[in-house]
Every structure is written in structure tokens, then in C-alpha cells.
Amino acid sequence: MKGGVVTWPNAITITRGFCGIAGIYIALHPGLFFWGALIFFSLGMCPDALDGWVARRFKQGSRIGEFLDPFVDKILFYSGMFVHFMHDVWMPALIILLICDVLSTILHFTKSGGAVRAGKYKFILQCVALVLFFLGHIVGEGFLIFANMILLIATICAVQSLVQRLKA
């Protein structure tokens, strides 16, 4: 594993982070609002596996990349949830997710180990839930109920991921 900071995988990850920042900026400004935010959050979430694939394929993995990727995942998800924080999200699930994410991240860097499968599923479900929350504001509130159900399943995956890390 190389230790370089300036690599293609890290550039992809940082670009994903900027998409999240742009998404929240747009979501908080009337007129630009949810369609633009949905596009930027989707642009940030969709290439999540690309940075890891590029790192493995071209042997450009780095310790900073191992930190950046899950950090940007959390920035994307929680900044997107911030937009819906006050009225649409089932808060107990979000709080459990946040606690599991923090603990799992600490364990990831103290016990040294790669990503666990349940954690990957959790992020995919978080992405789906976030898109559904945005669609709930654009298309109709029926999406909000479904988004909260997906968020609950993501929470179960987060707990499972944490348990896997604790057993490792």
C-alpha cells in the first residue's frame, strides 16, 4: 500500500465530498432546493465503490484513503439527513445509526481491519433512504414512509456491522 495523498482514488473520494457539500448548500437555498440537492447527493453517493476499485486495480491504496472514504460516506449521508432532520426522519433510527457509525469507525482504525459486509449494505441502504427522502419532498409523501423503513433496515445493518467489528 502506498502512502501518497494525491492519488486518483483520493481525488474521486474528495470530489464525492464536494458533491455532498454542494448538495446541502443547494437544499438550504430556496429556488434551487430538492431536485438540485438530489442530483448532487446522488453524484456523491453513486461512485462510492469506484474509489476503492481504482485503488485496488491500480495499487494506489493509502492509509489516508482508508480514512477518507468512510469519512466522506458519513458526510454525504448525515449532511443529507440534516436537510430532513426536523420533520421527516424517524429519529431513534438515525440516532442509533450515528452511534453505530462513530463506534464502528473508531474500531475500524484501532483494530485495523477492512470494511465489513454489513457496513457496505448499510451504506447502500442509507443512500437509497436518502434518495427516497428527497423524492418524498419532490413527488409525494408516500416516499417518506418507505424511506424510514429503509432507514430502519440500514440501522439493523449498522448494529450488525458493529457487532462484527467487536467480534474481530
C-alpha positions in Angstrom: 0.0 0.0 0.0 1.3 3.4 -1.0 1.2 6.3 1.4 0.5 9.0 -1.1 -2.2 11.6 -0.6 -2.6 12.7 -4.2 -3.9 9.6 -5.9 -6.8 9.1 -8.3 -8.9 7.2 -5.7 -8.4 10.0 -3.2 -9.4 12.6 -5.8 -12.6 10.6 -6.5 -13.3 10.5 -2.8 -12.7 14.2 -2.3 -14.9 15.0 -5.3 -17.7 12.9 -3.7 -17.3 15.0 -0.6 -17.7 18.3 -2.5 -20.8 16.9 -4.1 -22.3 16.4 -0.6 -21.3 20.0 0.4 -22.9 21.3 -2.8 -26.0 19.2 -2.2 -26.6 20.6 1.3 -25.9 24.2 0.1 -28.5 23.8 -2.7 -31.0 22.1 -0.4 -30.9 25.0 2.0 -31.4 27.7 -0.6 -35.0 28.2 -1.9 -35.4 28.0 -5.6 -32.5 25.5 -6.1 -33.9 23.1 -3.4 -34.5 19.4 -3.6 -34.0 18.5 -7.3 -30.5 20.0 -7.4 -29.7 18.6 -4.0 -30.9 15.2 -5.1 -28.6 15.4 -8.1 -25.5 16.4 -6.1 -26.1 13.8 -3.4 -26.6 11.1 -6.0 -23.4 12.2 -7.8 -21.6 11.9 -4.4 -23.1 8.5 -3.4 -23.1 6.6 -6.7 -19.4 6.3 -7.3 -18.7 5.1 -3.8 -17.3 1.8 -4.9 -15.3 3.4 -7.7 -12.6 4.9 -5.5 -12.0 1.6 -3.8 -11.9 -0.2 -7.2 -9.4 2.2 -8.6 -7.3 2.0 -5.5 -7.2 -1.8 -5.8 -6.9 -2.0 -9.6 -4.0 0.4 -9.9 -2.4 -0.3 -6.5 -3.0 3.2 -5.2 -4.4 2.3 -1.8 -3.3 4.6 1.0 -4.0 5.0 4.7 -5.5 8.4 4.1 -7.8 6.8 1.5 -8.9 4.3 4.1 -9.8 7.2 6.3 -11.3 9.5 3.7 -13.7 7.0 2.1 -15.8 6.2 5.2 -15.5 9.8 6.4 -17.0 11.1 3.1 -19.7 8.4 3.2 -20.7 9.7 6.6 -20.5 13.4 5.5 -22.7 12.6 2.5 -25.3 10.7 4.4 -25.6 12.8 7.6 -25.5 16.1 5.7 -28.3 14.8 3.5 -30.2 13.7 6.6 -29.7 17.2 8.1 -31.9 18.6 5.4 -34.7 16.2 6.6 -33.7 16.3 10.2 -36.6 18.3 11.7 -39.6 16.6 10.3 -39.3 13.5 8.2 -36.8 11.2 9.8 -37.6 8.6 12.4 -35.1 9.9 15.0 -34.4 6.8 17.0 -33.1 5.0 13.9 -31.0 8.0 13.0 -29.5 8.3 16.5 -28.7 4.5 16.6 -27.1 4.8 13.1 -25.0 7.7 14.3 -23.8 5.9 17.4 -23.0 2.7 15.5 -21.2 4.7 12.8 -19.0 6.5 15.3 -18.2 3.3 17.3 -17.6 1.3 14.2 -15.3 3.9 12.8 -13.3 4.0 16.0 -13.0 0.2 16.0 -12.0 0.3 12.3 -9.0 2.4 13.0 -8.0 0.9 16.3 -8.4 -2.8 15.4 -7.2 -2.4 11.8 -9.5 -4.2 9.5 -11.3 -3.6 6.2 -14.9 -2.9 5.6 -17.4 -5.4 6.8 -20.2 -6.6 4.5 -23.0 -5.4 6.8 -21.4 -2.0 6.7 -21.4 -1.9 2.9 -25.1 -3.0 2.9 -25.8 -0.3 5.5 -24.3 2.5 3.3 -26.2 1.3 0.2 -29.5 1.3 2.2 -28.6 4.7 3.6 -28.1 6.0 0.0 -31.5 4.6 -1.0 -33.2 6.1 2.0 -31.7 9.5 1.4 -32.9 9.5 -2.3 -36.3 8.4 -1.1 -36.4 11.3 1.4 -35.6 13.8 -1.3 -38.2 12.2 -3.6 -40.7 12.4 -0.8 -40.4 16.2 -1.0 -40.4 16.3 -4.8 -43.0 13.7 -5.7 -45.1 12.8 -2.7 -45.0 11.9 1.0 -45.5 8.2 0.4 -41.8 8.0 -0.3 -41.1 9.3 3.2 -42.7 6.3 4.9 -40.7 3.9 2.6 -37.6 6.0 3.3 -38.0 5.5 7.0 -38.5 1.7 6.6 -35.3 1.5 4.5 -33.5 3.6 7.2 -34.7 1.1 9.9 -33.2 -1.7 7.8 -29.9 0.3 7.5 -29.9 0.7 11.3 -30.2 -3.1 11.7 -27.2 -3.5 9.3 -25.3 -0.8 11.3 -25.8 -2.8 14.5 -24.7 -6.0 12.8 -21.6 -4.2 11.4 -20.7 -3.0 14.9 -21.2 -6.5 16.3 -18.9 -7.9 13.6 -16.3 -5.3 14.4 -16.5 -6.1 18.1 -16.0 -9.8 17.5 -13.0 -9.2 15.2 
